Amino acid sequence: MDQNMNFQTVMLIVGFLMIIAGCYCMIRTYHILKIFIGVEIAMKAVTMFLVLAGYVNGRAGLSQAYVITAIVLEVVVAVVFAGVTIHLYKKYGNMDIRNLTQLKG
């Protein structure tokens, strides 16, 4: 029992560190690809938390359904980020998010 508690505690700590690292990536830079990497790191931590919750509660099936939903959401976010990034780079020649305020339409 003590070993399971250690595993759960380690997974929680790693997950929180991943979320903090992802938030740091999003806050610290103006480069849209670095922000995207931060979003992905934070979303992977959420996925890990969902798996851990299923493991702790013994409801792995429900946890897997939520993880698949989270993966689909990650793909949607990635496609939107890619579209914005391509348009931003074509229009301004760089990936600085401060240029997003100048986009129209």
C-alpha positions as CSV (number, residue, x, y, z in Angstrom):
1,M,0.0,0.0,0.0
2,D,2.8,2.4,0.8
3,Q,4.4,1.8,-2.6
4,N,1.1,2.7,-4.3
5,M,0.9,5.9,-2.3
6,N,4.4,6.8,-3.4
7,F,3.6,6.2,-7.0
8,Q,0.5,8.3,-6.8
9,T,2.3,11.1,-5.0
10,V,5.1,11.0,-7.6
11,M,2.7,11.2,-10.5
12,L,0.8,14.1,-8.9
13,I,4.1,16.0,-8.4
14,V,5.3,15.3,-11.9
15,G,1.9,16.4,-13.3
16,F,1.9,19.6,-11.3
17,L,5.5,20.3,-12.5
18,M,4.4,19.7,-16.1
19,I,1.5,22.2,-15.7
20,I,3.8,24.7,-14.2
21,A,6.4,24.2,-17.0
22,G,3.7,24.6,-19.6
23,C,2.3,27.8,-18.0
24,Y,5.9,29.1,-17.8
25,C,6.3,28.4,-21.5
26,M,3.1,30.2,-22.3
27,I,3.8,33.3,-20.2
28,R,7.5,33.8,-20.8
29,T,7.6,34.2,-24.6
30,Y,6.0,35.9,-27.5
31,H,6.9,33.2,-30.0
32,I,3.8,31.3,-31.0
33,L,5.5,27.9,-31.4
34,K,7.0,28.1,-27.9
35,I,3.5,28.9,-26.6
36,F,2.1,26.0,-28.5
37,I,4.7,23.7,-26.9
38,G,3.7,25.0,-23.5
39,V,0.0,24.3,-24.2
40,E,0.9,20.7,-25.3
41,I,2.9,20.1,-22.2
42,A,0.1,21.3,-19.9
43,M,-2.4,19.1,-21.9
44,K,-0.2,16.1,-21.5
45,A,-0.2,16.7,-17.8
46,V,-4.0,16.8,-17.8
47,T,-4.1,13.5,-19.7
48,M,-1.7,12.0,-17.2
49,F,-4.0,13.2,-14.4
50,L,-7.0,11.5,-16.1
51,V,-5.1,8.2,-16.3
52,L,-4.1,8.5,-12.7
53,A,-7.6,9.2,-11.6
54,G,-8.8,6.1,-13.4
55,Y,-6.1,4.1,-11.7
56,V,-6.9,5.4,-8.3
57,N,-10.6,4.8,-8.6
58,G,-10.4,1.5,-10.4
59,R,-12.4,2.9,-13.3
60,A,-9.9,2.5,-16.1
61,G,-12.6,2.3,-18.8
62,L,-14.1,5.7,-18.0
63,S,-10.6,7.2,-17.7
64,Q,-9.7,5.9,-21.2
65,A,-12.8,7.5,-22.7
66,Y,-11.8,10.8,-21.2
67,V,-8.3,10.4,-22.4
68,I,-9.5,9.8,-25.9
69,T,-11.6,12.9,-25.7
70,A,-8.6,14.9,-24.4
71,I,-6.5,13.7,-27.3
72,V,-9.1,14.8,-29.8
73,L,-9.2,18.2,-28.2
74,E,-5.4,18.3,-28.4
75,V,-5.6,17.7,-32.2
76,V,-8.2,20.4,-32.6
77,V,-6.0,22.9,-30.7
78,A,-3.0,21.9,-32.7
79,V,-4.9,22.5,-36.0
80,V,-6.1,25.9,-34.9
81,F,-2.6,26.9,-33.7
82,A,-1.1,25.7,-37.0
83,G,-3.5,27.7,-39.0
84,V,-2.9,30.9,-37.0
85,T,0.9,30.3,-37.1
86,I,0.9,29.8,-40.9
87,H,-1.2,32.9,-41.4
88,L,0.9,35.0,-39.0
89,Y,4.2,33.9,-40.6
90,K,2.9,34.5,-44.2
91,K,1.6,38.0,-43.3
92,Y,4.5,39.3,-41.1
93,G,7.5,37.0,-41.7
94,N,7.8,36.1,-38.0
95,M,5.9,34.3,-35.3
96,D,5.5,37.1,-32.7
97,I,2.1,37.0,-31.1
98,R,2.1,40.7,-30.7
99,N,1.3,40.9,-34.4
100,L,-2.0,39.1,-33.8
101,T,-3.6,42.4,-32.8
102,Q,-3.0,43.7,-36.3
103,L,-4.8,40.8,-38.1
104,K,-8.2,41.4,-39.6
105,G,-10.9,38.9,-40.7
